[in-house]
């Protein structure tokens, strides 16, 4: 599994929810991340992807 092989969706978060950006992986249920900038959110998404992949291979 490689991060680059999976599409991501980046969406702005409303100010009332703290602002920033949310990253989701349409093909990986429950794998999400957020950050104050797009770059930070994608960086966090890389970490979330790694954790998701480890959990999936452990099952």
C-alpha positions as CSV (number, residue, x, y, z in Angstrom):
1,X,0.0,0.0,0.0
2,X,1.3,3.4,-0.9
3,X,-0.2,6.8,-0.1
4,X,0.2,7.9,-3.7
5,X,-2.0,5.1,-4.9
6,X,-5.2,6.3,-3.2
7,X,-7.2,9.4,-4.1
8,X,-7.8,12.0,-1.4
9,X,-10.4,14.7,-1.1
10,X,-9.5,18.0,0.6
11,X,-12.4,20.1,1.9
12,X,-12.4,23.3,3.9
13,X,-13.8,23.1,7.4
14,X,-16.3,25.7,8.6
15,X,-15.0,28.3,11.0
16,X,-17.6,27.1,13.6
17,X,-15.8,23.7,13.4
18,X,-12.4,25.2,13.9
19,X,-11.5,26.0,10.3
20,X,-8.7,24.4,8.4
21,X,-9.0,21.5,6.1
22,X,-10.3,18.0,6.2
23,X,-8.7,15.2,4.1
24,X,-10.7,12.0,3.5
25,X,-9.8,8.9,1.5
26,X,-12.9,7.7,-0.5
27,X,-11.5,4.2,-0.8
28,X,-10.4,3.9,2.9
29,X,-13.4,4.0,5.3
30,X,-12.6,5.9,8.5
31,X,-9.2,7.2,7.3
32,X,-9.4,11.0,7.8
33,X,-7.1,13.8,8.9
34,X,-7.2,17.6,9.3
35,X,-4.8,20.5,9.5
36,X,-4.8,24.3,9.5
37,X,-3.5,24.5,5.9
38,X,-3.9,22.2,2.9
39,X,-0.2,21.2,3.3
40,X,-0.6,20.4,7.0
41,X,-3.7,18.4,6.3
42,X,-2.1,16.4,3.6
43,X,0.9,15.8,5.9
44,X,-1.4,14.6,8.6
45,X,-3.2,12.4,6.0
46,X,0.1,10.6,5.3
47,X,0.3,9.7,9.0
48,X,-3.3,8.7,9.1
49,X,-2.8,6.5,6.0
50,X,0.2,4.8,7.6
51,X,-1.8,4.0,10.8
52,X,-4.8,2.8,8.7
53,X,-2.6,0.5,6.6
54,X,-0.9,-0.9,9.7
55,X,-4.3,-1.6,11.3
56,X,-5.5,-3.3,8.2
57,X,-2.5,-5.6,7.8
58,X,-2.7,-6.5,11.5
59,X,-6.2,-7.9,11.2
